């Protein structure tokens, strides 16, 4: 069975939006985890290994996980590679995406299952630029409610803070792909889907996610943090060579 990238996008967005209304957020690279003891715990991600025992000492529960998520912050600059798999009757389809985030600027490239770049998206402030493959032309316009997470087909875990508490089934610390993560399990009332989110305690980025229809896996995502490589003028360049600077709005 062959599924086009457009069809994959529709299915992926349908799955994700059955959980939450997604919205991204960029912040600086420090995590402040509220504890149930005498005060807040500051954890500098540059000294992660030394703070591992402190992170283990933080009590994570359904009762306080929304406060913890609200306090967590993404790095101001990072490079993220994700692989997404959609499962359906008779097969599965996998595609990837990579993003460079530098402050308010975000460059995303989506790859098909053969590893070929099929679409590009550049976001700066309230503006978006999109083009396909090796095209020299591009679309530009207002960003609206669209986010970089949406374009990468990944859920924005911060939206868990807007869920009703009864929709959060569990929350705890867990090892995931050799990373110390906060693991959160939620249930969507409309679709009935159950989702698991693994959030890196080191950098506040989504490390993985899974969604289930009953016991059947319908969506999975794995993410890797990569070294931020390349020149700024190359990463944030449009097909015609114009470098997009940080901006607020298109005139």
C-alpha positions in Angstrom: 0.0 0.0 0.0 1.4 3.4 -1.0 0.6 6.6 0.8 1.5 10.0 -0.5 3.2 12.6 1.7 0.1 14.7 1.6 -2.0 11.7 2.8 0.5 11.1 5.6 0.3 14.7 6.6 -3.5 14.6 6.8 -3.4 11.3 8.8 -0.7 12.6 11.1 -2.4 15.9 11.8 -5.7 14.1 12.3 -4.1 11.9 14.9 -2.3 14.7 16.7 -5.1 17.1 16.7 -7.4 14.5 18.2 -5.3 14.9 21.4 -4.7 18.7 21.8 -4.6 22.0 20.0 -0.8 22.3 19.4 1.3 25.5 20.0 5.0 25.8 20.3 7.1 27.8 22.7 10.8 28.8 22.8 12.7 29.6 25.9 16.1 29.5 27.4 18.0 26.3 28.3 17.3 25.9 31.9 14.8 23.8 33.8 13.1 24.8 37.0 11.3 21.8 38.5 8.8 22.5 41.3 9.2 20.0 44.1 6.9 19.1 47.0 9.6 20.0 49.5 10.7 23.5 50.7 11.2 25.2 47.4 12.0 25.1 43.7 14.9 23.1 42.3 17.1 24.8 39.7 18.8 22.4 37.3 21.4 23.8 34.8 21.3 21.6 31.7 25.1 22.2 31.3 25.7 20.2 34.4 23.1 17.5 33.9 25.1 14.5 35.2 25.8 16.2 38.5 22.1 17.0 39.0 20.7 13.5 38.1 20.3 12.5 41.7 18.5 15.8 42.5 16.2 15.2 39.6 15.4 11.8 40.9 14.5 13.4 44.3 11.8 15.5 42.7 8.4 14.1 43.3 6.5 13.9 40.0 2.8 13.0 40.0 -0.4 13.6 38.2 -1.2 16.3 40.8 1.9 18.5 40.0 2.9 17.5 36.4 1.1 20.5 34.8 3.1 22.8 37.1 6.3 21.0 36.2 5.6 21.3 32.4 4.8 25.0 32.7 8.1 25.5 34.4 10.2 23.6 31.9 11.9 25.5 29.1 13.2 24.6 25.7 16.8 25.7 24.8 17.1 28.9 22.8 19.1 27.2 20.1 19.0 23.5 19.1 18.9 21.1 16.2 16.4 18.3 16.4 15.9 15.2 14.2 12.7 13.2 14.5 11.4 10.0 12.9 7.6 9.5 12.8 5.8 6.2 12.0 2.1 5.9 11.3 0.5 2.5 11.7 -2.6 1.4 9.9 -4.3 -1.8 8.7 -1.9 -3.7 6.6 1.2 -1.7 7.1 3.0 1.4 8.3 4.7 4.5 6.9 7.8 6.3 8.3 9.1 9.8 7.5 11.5 12.2 9.1 12.1 15.8 9.8 14.9 18.0 11.0 14.7 21.4 12.6 17.2 24.2 13.4 15.9 26.5 16.0 17.7 29.8 16.8 15.6 32.1 18.9 12.5 33.1 17.0 13.8 31.6 13.8 13.1 27.9 12.9 14.0 26.0 9.8 12.4 22.7 9.1 13.1 20.1 6.4 10.7 17.1 5.9 12.1 13.9 4.4 10.3 11.0 2.8 10.9 7.4 3.7 13.8 7.3 1.2 15.5 10.2 3.0 14.9 12.7 0.3 14.0 16.3 1.3 10.4 16.9 0.0 9.4 20.2 1.8 11.0 23.1 3.6 9.6 25.6 6.1 11.2 28.7 7.6 9.5 30.5 10.4 10.6 33.9 11.8 8.5 35.8 14.2 4.9 35.9 12.9 5.9 35.0 9.3 6.3 31.7 7.5 8.0 30.7 4.2 7.4 27.4 2.5 8.8 25.6 -0.6 9.1 22.1 -1.9 12.1 20.0 -2.9 14.6 21.9 -5.0 12.1 24.6 -6.0 13.4 28.2 -6.5 10.1 29.7 -5.6 8.4 29.9 -2.2 5.3 30.9 -0.4 5.4 33.6 2.3 2.7 34.9 4.6 1.4 35.2 8.1 2.1 32.3 10.5 -1.2 32.4 12.3 -1.6 29.5 14.7 0.6 27.2 12.7 3.8 26.1 14.5 7.2 24.4 13.8 6.0 21.4 15.8 3.0 21.1 13.5 5.2 21.1 10.4 7.3 18.3 11.9 4.2 16.3 12.7 5.1 16.2 16.4 2.8 17.0 19.4 3.6 20.0 21.5 3.8 18.5 24.9 3.4 21.9 26.7 -0.3 21.8 25.8 -0.7 19.1 28.5 -1.1 22.1 30.9 -4.5 22.8 29.3 -5.9 19.3 29.8 -8.4 18.4 32.5 -6.5 16.7 35.3 -8.7 13.6 35.0 -7.3 13.1 31.4 -3.8 12.7 32.8 -3.4 9.0 33.7 0.1 8.9 35.1 3.3 11.0 35.4 6.7 9.9 36.6 10.5 9.9 35.9 11.6 7.2 33.5 14.6 6.1 31.4 13.9 6.4 27.7 16.5 5.7 25.0 19.2 6.1 27.7 17.8 9.5 28.6 16.4 10.5 31.9 12.9 11.7 31.0 9.6 12.8 32.5 7.0 10.3 31.2 3.4 11.4 31.0 0.4 9.3 29.9 -2.8 11.0 28.8 -6.2 10.0 27.4 -8.2 11.9 24.8 -11.9 11.9 25.6 -13.1 12.4 22.0 -10.9 9.9 20.2 -10.3 7.5 23.0 -6.6 7.5 22.1 -4.1 7.0 24.9 -0.7 8.8 24.5 2.7 8.6 26.1 5.1 11.5 26.1 8.8 11.3 27.1 10.3 14.8 27.8 14.0 15.1 28.3 14.8 16.3 31.9 18.1 17.5 30.5 16.9 20.0 27.8 13.1 20.1 28.0 12.6 18.7 24.5 10.3 15.9 23.5 12.4 12.8 23.3 9.6 10.4 22.1 5.9 9.8 21.9 3.5 7.0 21.3 -0.3 6.9 20.7 -2.6 3.9 21.0 -6.1 3.1 19.9 -6.9 0.5 22.5 -3.9 -1.7 22.5 -3.0 -1.0 18.9 0.0 1.4 18.3 -1.1 4.1 15.8 1.7 6.7 16.1 5.2 6.7 17.3 8.0 9.3 17.3 11.6 9.2 18.3 13.8 12.4 18.5 17.5 13.0 18.7 19.4 16.2 19.6 22.2 16.8 17.1 25.1 19.2 17.1 24.1 22.6 15.8 26.1 22.7 12.6 26.2 25.0 9.6 26.4 28.8 9.0 23.5 31.0 10.0 23.3 32.5 6.5 23.0 29.0 5.0 20.5 27.5 7.4 18.1 30.4 7.3 18.3 31.2 3.6 15.3 31.1 1.2 15.7 29.3 -2.2 16.6 32.6 -3.9 19.5 33.2 -1.4 17.8 35.8 0.7 18.7 35.3 4.4 15.8 35.6 6.7 16.6 37.6 9.8 14.6 37.6 13.0 11.5 39.6 12.3 8.1 40.3 13.8 5.7 40.6 10.9 5.5 40.8 7.2 4.4 44.2 5.9 
